[in-house]
Each structure stands twice: as C-alpha cells, then as structure tokens.
Amino acid sequence: MATATLTIDLDALTTNWRALDALSTAQTAAVVKADGYGLGADRVARALMRAGVTRFFVAVAEEGAELRQAIGPKPEINVFAGHMSGDTDMISDMQLTPMLNSIDQIVRHLEALPNHAFGIQLDTGMNRLGLEEPEWAAVAETVLARKPSLVMSHLACADEPEHPMNPQQLATFKRLTDGISVPRSLAATGGILLGSDYHFDLTRPGVGLYGGMPFVEATPVVGLSVPVIQIRDVAAGETVGYANSWMAERDSRVATISAGYADGLIRAMSAGIDVFAEDTRCPVIGRVSMDLITVDVTDAPQEPKTLELLGQHQSVDSVADAAGTIGYEILTSLGARYYRRYKSA
C-alpha cells in the first residue's frame, strides 16, 4: 500500500482532556472546529463524550449541524461565528447555541428565535470577534435579561505567559462581566495554563487536546507513518529532487516516500525536518514535492519499509517549526489521502 497511515490515538486525546480538566474547578468543554483539528470531529467528539465532555465549540453553524448529527441531541454545541444571515433554520433545527458577536447578530437572533439559547462574545482587546465595551454597555441589561448561556472572550497572547496583554485582557473581561449571574469563559488551552484567575466558570481547550503547544505535557495524539516506495544509491556529487537542491557529500542511500504537500506536509519544511527509521533520525533532503519526499537513509540500520514523520519522536509543533508555521496549521492540513487508523481502548 502506497498510502501513508495517520494514526489517531483517542485514548491520548481523552488523557489530555482529563489533564486539562484537572487544572481547574471550572467545567471543561472541548473545541472540535475544523473537523476536530483535522482528525475527524465525529470520532473525536464521541471519544470526548465518553470521557465526560457535555459541551463542544465549533467555528460555524455548518460544522455544528454535522456534529449534531454525529453525536446526538444531548451535548450543547456552541458556534463561535454566532448567528449569521441564513443560519436561523440550521440553528433552530440542530439546537445550536450561537455566540453572538455584534448588535446586528443579537437583533437577528432575538427577533428570529426569541426563545432559543444563545451566548455572547465580548472583545477584550484582540479586535477580532465580539462586542466592544461601548456596545456591551448599551445592550448588556437587555441581553442579560434574556439569560444567555455563556459570556466569553478570547485571549490573544495566552501562549506567551509573560505577555502584558494577558493581564490586560483579564482586567477588561472582569470589568465588563463582574457581578453578572451568567457563566463566564476566557480560557482556551493557553489560558488554562495561565492559572486559576483565567478559568472562571468554563474552559474550552482546543489544540492542547490534540497534543499541541502550549500544552507541553500533552500526550502525543497523532502518528504518521509513510511507506517507502523506492530506495536508490546516490553517488557523492549527484543531486536529488527538483532544482538539484540537494547534493550528496558522500555515497548515500536515498528513500523516496509516498507523501507530500498535497497531504499537508508543507513545502517550506523541506530543508529542516527529519523522519525516523525506528530510532534513527533520517534527514529529509531536496524539496518536498506534491506526492513525494526524499530522505537520506544511509545511516539507517536496515532498509526501512516505512518512515515515521509524526509520533513519539517528533510532534506536530516540531514539524511546524521546520516549516515556519504553527502546529495548528499542520494538524488542520493533514490530507484526505491518508489511511486513518483510530486507536482506542
């Protein structure tokens, strides 16, 4: 089989959720947007439900509708994008809870679905989504009388614990919400790690569930094993790949493996990443192409049948560093061609 195998360890995923849940006394939800960060929202959410999750967050109503069909009627599904034009029937039929981000969305929701659940998102300095302070002051009394299920905001710099933006946003959130009787949420993965001041009533971890930074202690969730299509001898002075971008400094053994940027393995990582033949580090050489990657396996103890790109030896964040990006992008880019293998006890 020439298809790479993407292994998704659902036990590791739930271990990570339990570890993050243990860091606070708040309710711990789970973010499963972007198809569960590329790993399959249906399988991910069902595993998390077995671990105790009763509340999920998605990006848009369409994701929420798909998730509802996968997990049934009981869990609450919150939609970060709120109540967009055209979403009313979907929100109603699929029992989604939009996080309303603007006065226009508040008006739309309360007029179209006056008895339907909703939450509120406030902007505390990120300048992305949410009501700004003057807008909130104008509508807070009316909105709070309708009993929203949650009031939330989002931290811009939580992955940098010493960043002054963190206490600044915390102070703003408290100023806007202290004294209200509605549950509050400020912390995603990074916010949970900032400590109890940021936890409030509900936390909503995302990337940390999937083994990503800034949750350093996360158990790896994703493994990627790529089959070797061919191994050839390359003499010193010969070149490999497009644009002759790698030249052998010694007589070498070069493996061509079956994956590339069409599978989410970003071309920019070409010169900076390794793969593993069991415990032996083998450098990627030449350029990552659409379907193929070349690897120097000269030092491998025996000719490998497969090479590990993600797993116990190398995290999504290590691969991301080599590509000049972040683990989120690697996770959500993992392609559709992989054979997916889910592990669970």
Secondary structure by P-SEA (a helix, b strand, c coil): ccbbbbbbcaaaaaaaaaaaaaacccbbbbbbccccccccaaaaaaaaaaacccbbbbccaaaaaaaaaaccccbbbbbcccccccaaaaaaaabbbbccccaaaaaaaaaacccccbbbbbbcccccccccaaaaaacaaaaaaacccccccccccccccccaaaaaaaaaaaaacccccccccccccccccccccccccbbbbccccccccccccccccbbbbbbbcbbbbbcccccccccccccccccbbbbbbcccccccccccccccbbbbcccbbbbbcccccccccccccccccccccccccccccccaaaaaaaacccaaaaaaacccccbbbbbcc
